Structure formats: C-alpha cells, structure tokens
Amino acid sequence: MQGPDDEDPVCADRPAEPTLDLLSRGADGLRIATLGGYFQAGATQQALDAMAAVASALGATREIEIPEAARARAAAFVISTTEGAALHLDRLRARPGDFDPAVRDRLIAGALVPAPLVTRAQKFRRWYRDAVLALFRDVDILLAPATPCAAPALGQAMLDLGGESVPLRPNIGIYTQPISFIGLPVAAVPVRGDGLPIGVQIIAPPWREDLALRVAWQLETAGFQAA
C-alpha cells in the first residue's frame, strides 16, 4: 500500500514507489548488521538461533546496539496507550461491554496517563529517532528477533521473559515497539524451526521498504529455514 490517503490528514504526501522489479536484487550489496543488547536480552534460545541463522544466510557478521532501546519501548507504550484511549474513549463510555476486558482495562489506564508524561515521551521520540537514523549511515538493514519466543499457544496468558513470568499481551512486542515507535519499515520473516514458528525482523531506513522486501524475498526464494 503506497501513495497518500486523502482521508488521512497526517499521511505523508509521497508518490507510489514500486518495489516489485527490485526484488530480484536480493541482499546484494547491502550492509547488514544484527541488533544486540536490548534486542537479545530476555530472548529464548530459539529466538537467538533464528536470528543467527538468518544473519548467517545473509553473511551478516556485524553487531550493533540501538541506544536507549529500553527507554524507547517505555515511551512507545505511553504514547500508544494514550492515543488508543483517545481514539476509543467515546466508545468506551457508550459501549464498554463491546471490548475485550483486558483491552478495555488497558485503554482506560491509557486515558488516565498524566499529560506531562506523554509530552516527555514525545520529546524523547524525536531524540531517539535521530539516534537510530544515524546508525543507517553505516548499515542498510538491521536484523532483530520479532518476538522473544516462538508463537504462543492459543489462550496463553503468561510469558517467560528472561526467567521471569510476565503477562504475554503487553510483553510479546518488546522487540517491535522500539522499531515501530519511529515508523521504520519492517518485513517479518518466519523461520521454520522445531515446533511453533518464530519470526525475525528485517528493518530498513524510512521509506526504504524496497530494501526490507529485497532481503525478505531472497530468504523466501532460497527456501530459508533455521538449521
């Protein structure tokens, strides 16, 4: 989906940028690095093995860290929960029973977040975005686990994160929130290992969906799977 949306007043006014003809280039010539630090802390061995397998298949040997990624996740949570609450507030008041109880509770909590915290989170987002974009001066693609574990079972409520049992819903996205927080394009590549599937993020700079899709296409056409 490309091009501006006339019904979205904050949508970027950019023309369509076709990518299909670029897919055959694959990862040729791209500088690829894996994300360490925050993006490996708490990950299961299966998640680490999946990322290592993808990195090996792409010849990526460099590892870098995104500064303040944990703080970015916290700021992302503040912003997303308050924006979600603002979007649904009238419906929450009129038809609270229409919402899943867990979702309803999170939206209500978001409506109660103090405004100064939201302002601080927004200011931090600007700094963090600049810091991450600076990394793309030396690399074209970043690799990170999509989740800290394989796909959870239906009805699963808790997640083992770094030896601690935590609620699954707010924590399954710990590695995606610091990325989507600043609007980076991502292709999530499923890795078929033992048991349930797990994904690896192929992260590109802003407006370079073509790079993420090129790498994902190379892995897909190679029939990639974890060893």
N, C-alpha and C positions, 0 to 999 in steps of 0.2 A: 504494500500500500504506500503510494508516494503521491506527491503533489499536495497543495493546500486544500484544506477543508473549509468551504465557505461558511459552514455553520459553527466553526470553532474560531472565536475571535483571537485566541492566543496561539493559534497554529502558525508555524513558520511558513512564510510565503516563498517556497522553493519549488522550482520545476521538477518534474519527474526525472529521475536519473536511472535509466535502465541498467540492470546488472547481469541479465541472463547471458549476454555474449562474453562477459568477463569470467564466468565460472571456470572455463577450461584452463585458465592460467593457474588455478590451484594456489598453492602456497609459494610458488616460485618467486624468489627474490624478496620475500617478506622477512623482516626481522621479528622473530617470535620469542617471547620470554614467558616464564611461568611466574605466578604470584606466590610469594612466600609469606612468612609472618602470620598475620591475622587470617589469611586465606588457607592456612593449613592447620592452625590451632583448632583443636576440637574435632577435626575430621577423622572419620573412621579409616582404617587401613584400606578398605575397598575404595573410598573416595580418593585417597592418595595414590593408590595403584592405578586408578582410572586416569588421573591427571598425568601420572608418569608415563603411562602407555601412550597417551595422546602426544605428549611432548616428545617422546622417543620417535614416534611415527613422523613427526614434523621436523625432526632434527633440532629441537629447541633445547639448548643447554644452559641458557642464562636464566637466573632467578633474580627478581627484584621485589621490592616491597612498596606498597602504597602507603604514604604517611597518613597517620590518624584514621585508619580504616575503621577501627572500633568506634571511634567518636562519630564517624560518618554514619555508621549503622544506627547509632542512638539518635542522631539528628534526623535521619531519614524516617525513623519510627515516629518522632514527634510531628514532623511535617505531614506524613501520610495519614496518621491517625486523626489529626485536626482537620485536614482537608476532607477526609472521608466523612467525618462527623458533620462538617458544614454542608456537604453535599446531600446528606440523608437526614438532616435534622428535622425538617418538616414531616418527612415520612415516619421518622422515629416517634414523633409526638402524636401523629394521627393513627398510625397502624403499627405499634411496636410488636404485635404478635406475628407480623409478616417476616420478621428477621430471625435467623438462627440465634439462639440465646447467647452463644459465645461471641458471635459477631456483634449482636446488639450491645453487649456489655463493653466491648472494645470501642464501639462508636460513641457510646455515652461517656466513657472515660476520655475519649479524644475531645469531646465537647467541653470538658472541664479543665483542659490543659491551660495554664496561665499564658496570656498573650506574650509576656516578656520572654518566655522560653521559646516560643515559636519564632520571635524576632531574632533571638540569638542563633537558633538553628538555621535560619535563612542566611544570616551573615556568614556563618561557618560554611554553608554550602558553597558560597561564592569563592571563599578561600580554597576549599577542598577541590573544587572543580579546576581551578587554575593549577593546583599542585599536581593533580592527576594528568591534566593535559600536557604538562611539562615532561612527563615520562614518555609521551609519544614522540618526542623529538628523537629518541634513540631506539624506539621499537615501533613496530606497526601493529602487532597483535599481542594481546595478553591472554594467558590461559589460567583458569581457576576452576575449582570444583563448583558445580551448580548447587549442590546441597552437601551437608556434612555426612550424609549416609545414603544408602540405596533407597529406592521408593518405599515409603512406609506402607504398612498393611492397612486395609480398609478399617476404619474405626479406631486406629491407633491414636492415642491421646498424648503420650509422652515420648520424649526423645532422649537418648543417652548422648550427651554432648560433653566430651572431654571428661568422662567419668561421673558426670552429674546428670540426674534425671530432671529434665525441664519440659514445659509444655511444648508440644510439637508445633502447633499452628504459628505462634509468634517467632519460632526459632528455626524453622526449616529453611527460611530465606536469609540466613545470616551472611551468606557469601554473595547473594544477588543484590541485597539492599544497598551496599556501598557503591554498586555499579549503576543500577537503575536510578539511584538518587540524583545523578548528574546527567542522565539521559544518554549514556553511551550505548551504541548498538551492540547487541549480543546475539550470537547463534548458539543455542544449547545443543550439543551433540550427544546423543545417547550412546553409552558404552555397554556392550553386552558382555558382562562378566558372568560369574556364577551367581545364581539366584536372581533377585529382582534387579532391574536396570538402574543405572546411575548416570548422571549427565556431567559434562564438562563445558564450561563457558568459553566461547571464543569471542573475545572482547576487542572491539575496534574503536578508533577515534570517532568523534562526532561526524555524522554524515558519511561515514565510510562503511556503510552496510555491505558494499561490494567486497571489501577485504574479508569481513567475517564470513560471508557466504562463499567466497572462494575457498577458504580453508575448510569450512564445513563440507563443501562439495568434494574436495579432494579426499577427505576422510570417508565420506559416504561411498564414493565410487570405488575406493580401494577395499570396500567391504570391511572397514575397520572394526575391530573388537579387541577388548583387553585380552592379554595373554592369560 
